[in-house]
């Protein structure tokens, strides 16, 4: 952690009386335990990393203060703090936001920077190229563009991202795109006025899941959405007709964001905001909800169950929070005294 009190703050900061916490939840027992608490640094968006080159210890990867950190998952009864965060070197990468996803190889992570581009960063025991590799070139687009990463294909061949573009009249649009990790070129899956976010791959790579405002005429009604990928051309052309094949997965009064299927496909975790919420603001009364994995296939009739209630939203589960074993997941909350 930086001790330079004269520097400009980077990233989100805690409000007076607020703490940043990280939880891990056992899916079988429902046990929810706090593993990290800090009143100094606000951490967000946990990924779960297993060091495949070393001890196989489970660690979390989180962002905070514009940087990226790893955090060991402690044994039961132990709660860590900011002194246990280990900074990940990111030479050549500007301040990052909370959209970062582990590469399936386990050797690197792709991060979204505030300059609008995606970068590949080697994890400490990884073998990815160093320094960090810039994947996209937002500045080369004919309009102002920003990339926000939320998912990576199981074989690493494609990045699932939201592309934000600023129109001539000063309005941002957000569309789903598949980004080639070798060239940085996006294939737009949606290209319309409907706000989209949080796009990830189904565990087998057969579909995309995201949250979208396309199901109601007025904003503040985001619902989970699926698009099967069979038949999607492998090119950088735009394919707006694909949105006609999109299917609505949730149908309730909550505002549902950030779908996260478990790696084994048995569960679908997501964040539920109060009715009428626009965007994904921080510091709201939110719930983490779970559906059976069959929801990804559109074949379940079960109602979602609530697995956690908290003060959170932005930063809670912006990116995949599942352990590779699918037996637990992590999330962040931000209570105020």
C-alpha positions in Angstrom: 0.0 0.0 0.0 1.2 3.5 -0.8 2.1 5.7 2.2 2.4 8.8 0.1 -0.3 11.0 1.6 0.5 13.8 -0.8 -0.3 11.9 -4.0 -3.7 12.2 -5.7 -6.0 9.3 -4.7 -6.4 6.6 -7.3 -9.5 4.4 -7.6 -12.6 4.5 -5.4 -12.0 5.6 -1.9 -13.8 4.7 1.4 -16.4 7.1 2.8 -16.1 8.3 6.4 -17.0 5.4 8.7 -17.0 2.8 5.9 -15.0 -0.4 5.7 -14.2 -2.7 2.8 -14.7 -6.4 3.4 -14.1 -9.6 1.4 -16.3 -12.6 2.0 -16.0 -16.2 0.9 -19.2 -18.3 0.7 -19.4 -22.1 0.8 -22.0 -23.1 -1.7 -22.9 -26.4 0.0 -23.2 -25.2 3.6 -24.0 -21.6 2.9 -21.3 -20.5 5.4 -20.4 -16.9 4.7 -17.1 -15.9 6.3 -15.3 -12.5 6.3 -11.6 -13.0 5.3 -10.5 -9.4 4.9 -11.4 -6.1 6.5 -9.9 -2.6 6.0 -10.8 0.9 6.9 -7.9 2.2 4.8 -8.2 0.7 1.3 -11.3 -0.1 -0.7 -10.8 -3.4 -2.6 -13.1 -4.6 -5.4 -14.1 -7.4 -7.7 -12.4 -10.6 -6.4 -11.2 -13.2 -8.9 -10.0 -16.6 -7.5 -6.5 -17.7 -8.6 -4.8 -21.0 -8.0 -1.1 -20.8 -8.6 -0.7 -23.7 -11.0 3.0 -23.3 -11.2 3.6 -23.4 -7.4 1.8 -24.6 -4.3 -1.8 -24.6 -5.6 -2.7 -22.3 -2.7 -5.9 -20.4 -3.3 -5.6 -16.7 -3.6 -7.8 -13.8 -4.5 -7.0 -11.2 -7.1 -8.6 -7.8 -6.4 -8.1 -4.1 -7.4 -7.7 -1.2 -5.1 -6.2 2.3 -5.3 -6.0 1.8 -9.1 -3.6 -1.2 -8.7 -4.0 -5.0 -8.6 -3.3 -7.2 -5.6 -3.3 -10.8 -4.6 -4.6 -11.9 -1.2 -4.3 -15.3 0.3 -7.5 -17.1 1.4 -6.9 -17.6 5.1 -7.9 -20.5 7.3 -11.2 -20.3 9.1 -11.1 -17.8 11.9 -8.4 -15.6 10.5 -9.3 -12.2 9.1 -6.7 -10.3 7.0 -6.2 -6.6 6.4 -4.4 -4.2 4.0 -1.0 -5.3 5.2 -1.6 -8.7 3.6 -2.3 -7.4 0.1 0.5 -8.2 -2.3 0.8 -5.8 -5.2 1.0 -7.3 -8.7 3.6 -5.6 -10.9 2.0 -3.9 -13.8 4.8 -2.0 -15.7 3.4 0.1 -18.4 -0.2 -0.1 -17.3 -2.1 3.1 -16.2 -4.6 3.1 -13.3 -7.0 0.2 -13.7 -10.7 -0.2 -12.8 -12.6 -3.2 -11.4 -12.9 -5.1 -14.6 -10.2 -7.8 -14.7 -10.4 -11.5 -15.6 -7.9 -14.4 -15.1 -6.6 -16.1 -18.2 -7.5 -19.8 -18.3 -3.8 -20.6 -18.4 -3.5 -19.3 -14.9 -0.3 -17.4 -15.8 -1.8 -14.0 -16.6 -4.7 -11.6 -16.0 -6.3 -9.2 -18.5 -7.2 -5.8 -16.9 -9.2 -2.8 -18.0 -7.4 0.5 -17.6 -8.8 3.9 -17.3 -7.3 4.9 -20.6 -9.9 2.7 -22.2 -7.6 -0.2 -23.2 -7.1 -3.8 -22.2 -3.7 -5.0 -21.0 -2.4 -8.5 -20.3 -0.4 -8.7 -17.0 1.8 -11.6 -15.8 0.8 -13.0 -12.5 3.8 -13.3 -10.0 4.5 -16.9 -10.8 3.3 -16.8 -14.3 5.1 -17.0 -17.6 3.3 -14.3 -19.6 5.3 -11.7 -21.4 6.7 -8.8 -19.3 6.2 -5.9 -19.2 2.5 -5.8 -19.6 1.1 -6.2 -23.1 -1.5 -3.7 -24.4 -4.1 -5.7 -26.3 -6.4 -3.0 -27.7 -5.9 0.4 -29.2 -8.9 2.5 -28.3 -7.2 5.6 -29.6 -7.2 4.2 -33.1 -11.0 4.1 -33.3 -12.9 6.7 -35.3 -14.8 7.7 -32.1 -13.9 7.9 -28.5 -13.9 4.3 -27.3 -13.3 2.4 -24.0 -13.1 -1.4 -23.4 -14.4 -3.1 -20.2 -13.5 -6.7 -19.9 -15.8 -9.2 -18.1 -15.1 -12.6 -19.5 -12.6 -14.8 -21.3 -13.5 -17.9 -23.4 -12.6 -21.2 -21.8 -9.8 -21.8 -24.3 -8.6 -18.2 -24.1 -9.3 -17.6 -27.8 -11.7 -14.6 -27.2 -12.3 -11.8 -24.7 -15.9 -10.9 -23.8 -16.0 -7.1 -23.3 -18.3 -4.2 -23.2 -17.3 -1.4 -25.6 -18.3 2.1 -24.7 -18.4 4.7 -27.4 -19.1 8.4 -27.2 -21.5 9.8 -29.9 -21.1 13.2 -31.5 -23.9 14.5 -29.3 -22.0 13.4 -26.1 -24.0 10.2 -25.3 -22.2 7.0 -24.3 -23.4 3.7 -25.7 -22.4 0.3 -24.3 -22.4 -2.8 -26.6 -21.3 -6.4 -26.3 -18.2 -7.4 -28.3 -15.8 -10.3 -28.7 -12.3 -9.1 -28.8 -9.5 -11.0 -30.5 -6.7 -11.2 -27.8 -4.0 -11.3 -30.5 -5.1 -8.3 -32.6 -7.3 -6.4 -30.1 -10.0 -6.1 -32.8 -13.6 -6.2 -31.6 -16.5 -8.1 -33.2 -19.6 -6.3 -32.1 -22.4 -8.6 -31.0 -24.8 -5.8 -30.2 -24.9 -2.4 -31.8 -27.9 -0.5 -30.6 -29.3 2.0 -28.1 -29.9 -0.5 -25.3 -27.4 -0.4 -22.4 -25.5 -3.7 -22.0 -22.9 -4.7 -19.4 -21.2 -7.6 -17.6 -20.8 -10.0 -20.5 -19.3 -13.4 -19.7 -19.0 -16.8 -21.5 -21.1 -19.8 -20.5 -18.7 -22.4 -18.9 -18.6 -24.5 -22.1 -18.2 -21.4 -24.3 -21.5 -22.0 -26.1 -23.2 -18.8 -25.1 -22.8 -15.3 -23.9 -24.5 -14.0 -20.7 -24.9 -10.4 -19.8 -27.3 -7.8 -18.2 -29.3 -5.6 -20.6 -31.9 -2.9 -20.5 -33.3 -4.1 -23.9 -36.3 -5.8 -22.3 -38.2 -2.7 -21.2 -38.8 0.7 -22.8 -37.5 2.7 -19.8 -34.1 2.4 -18.1 -33.9 0.9 -14.6 -35.1 -2.6 -15.6 -31.9 -4.5 -16.4 -32.4 -8.3 -16.7 -30.0 -11.2 -17.4 -29.7 -12.1 -21.0 -28.3 -15.0 -23.0 -27.2 -15.4 -26.6 -26.1 -18.7 -28.1 -23.0 -18.5 -30.1 -23.6 -21.2 -32.6 -23.4 -19.7 -36.0 -21.7 -16.4 -35.0 -19.2 -15.5 -37.7 -15.5 -15.3 -36.8 -14.7 -11.9 -38.1 -14.5 -8.3 -37.0 -17.7 -7.3 -38.8 -20.7 -6.0 -36.9 -23.6 -8.5 -36.4 -26.6 -6.5 -35.1 -29.0 -9.1 -36.3 -27.7 -11.4 -33.6 -29.6 -9.5 -31.0 -32.8 -10.9 -32.4 -31.6 -14.2 -31.0 -31.0 -12.9 -27.5 -33.2 -14.4 -24.7 -34.2 -12.9 -21.4 -33.2 -15.1 -18.5 -34.7 -13.3 -15.4 -38.2 -11.9 -15.2 -38.7 -10.1 -11.9 -39.0 -6.7 -10.3 -35.3 -6.5 -9.3 -32.6 -4.9 -11.4 -30.3 -7.9 -12.2 -26.6 -7.5 -13.0 -23.4 -9.4 -13.5 -24.3 -13.0 -14.3 -21.6 -15.5 -13.1 -22.0 -19.2 -14.0 -20.0 -21.5 -11.8 -17.2 -23.3 -13.7 -19.0 -26.7 -13.4 -22.2 -25.1 -14.8 -24.3 -26.0 -11.8 -25.0 -22.5 -10.5 -25.7 -19.0 -11.8 -24.8 -16.2 -9.4 -25.8 -12.6 -10.0 -26.3 -9.2 -8.3 -29.8 -7.9 -7.7 -30.4 -4.2 -7.2 -33.6 -2.6 -5.9 -36.4 -1.9 -8.4 -35.7 1.1 -10.6 -31.9 1.3 -10.1 -30.2 2.7 -13.1 -26.6 1.6 -13.8 -24.7 -0.3 -11.1 -24.1 2.3 -8.4 -22.1 1.8 -5.2 -23.3 1.7 -1.7 -26.8 0.3 -2.2 -28.9 -2.3 -0.5 -28.2 -5.3 -2.8 -28.6 -9.0 -2.8 -26.5 -11.9 -4.3 -28.9 -14.4 -5.8 -28.4 -17.9 -7.2 -30.2 -19.8 -9.9 -29.6 -23.4 -10.9 -27.1 -23.8 -13.8 -30.0 -24.9 -16.0 -30.9 -21.2 -16.2 -28.1 -20.7 -18.6 -29.9 -23.2 -20.9 -33.2 -21.5 -20.3 -34.7 -24.8 -18.9 -35.2 -24.1 -15.2 -38.5 -23.0 -13.6 -37.0 -22.5 -10.2 -37.2 -19.1 -8.5 -33.8 -17.6 -7.5 -32.7 -17.8 -3.9 -30.9 -15.1 -2.0 -27.5 -16.1 -0.7 -26.3 -12.8 0.7 -27.7 -9.3 1.6 -25.3 -6.4 1.9 -24.3 -2.8 1.3 -22.6 -2.9 -2.0 -23.2 -3.0 -5.7 -20.3 -1.5 -7.6 -17.2 -3.6 -6.8 -19.2 -6.5 -5.2 -19.0 -9.0 -8.1 -18.2 -7.1 -11.2 -16.1 -10.0 -12.6 -16.1 -13.8 -12.2 -15.8 -14.6 -8.4 -15.9 -18.4 -8.5 -13.2 -20.8 -7.3 -12.2 -23.3 -10.0 -13.7 -26.1 -7.9 -17.1 -24.4 -8.0 -17.5 -25.0 -4.3 -17.2 -21.4 -3.2 -17.1 -17.9 -4.4 -15.9 -14.5 -3.1 -17.6 -11.1 -3.0 -17.0 -7.6 -1.5 -19.2 -5.4 0.6 -18.9 -1.9 2.1 -20.7 -1.4 5.4 -20.9 2.0 7.1 -20.8 2.3 10.9 
